[in-house]
Amino acid sequence: AVAEGRCTFERRCVLETRIAGAAGVERTGTLALNDVVVHKAGVSRAISLRVLLGAEEIGHYNADGVIVSTPTGSTAYSLSVGGPLIMPGVDALLVTAVSPHALAVRPIVVPGDSEVTIELGPPASDDVFVSYDGQVEGTLAVGDRVLVRRAPSAVHLIRLGKEGFFARLREKLHWGSTNQGAR
């Protein structure tokens, strides 16, 4: 199919992170195609998170977590907690709170070249994690900051066939269908 030109090539951005500890120690996180999530484990109380866009504070969230996703990841975890869809190719990132404890906290679409910082506030326990594409990578402590931005590298996909973004949404998510059981 590739040799015959029966495919399309898609470039998808990925996220990179740095985790700055309260004691000044910094570590690099794993690359993520879909999302980076700061979240609590289990069903205990919400965690306190301060979210910034560059140097500007977005706000303090009391929530189960915060998701920073790429357009590719907008159809994954973020969508399941009420975030919007972003078409692949749109130069944007998405910040979505998980079960926020305030009605005024809504998903935010930000420019793709933004750096989003999520800082863990008190009180916190040992059950706060950072995950990359659904894989738990490490724990966070009060004062730790997770800095998320688009990586300089990208993932290149080869799509066979002519099926577009909305056709895939209709097939996989029953997008636009009044009959959720129909395929």
Protein Blocks (a to p, Z undefined) as FASTA:
>chain_A
ZZnopacdddddddddddddfkopacdddddfkbccdddehjbdcddddddehjbcfbdc
ddfbdcdddfklmmmmmmmnopacddehiacdddddehiabfklccddddfkbccddddd
ddddfkbccdeehiafbdcdehiacdddddfbdcddddedjbdfklmmmmmnogoiablk
bZZ
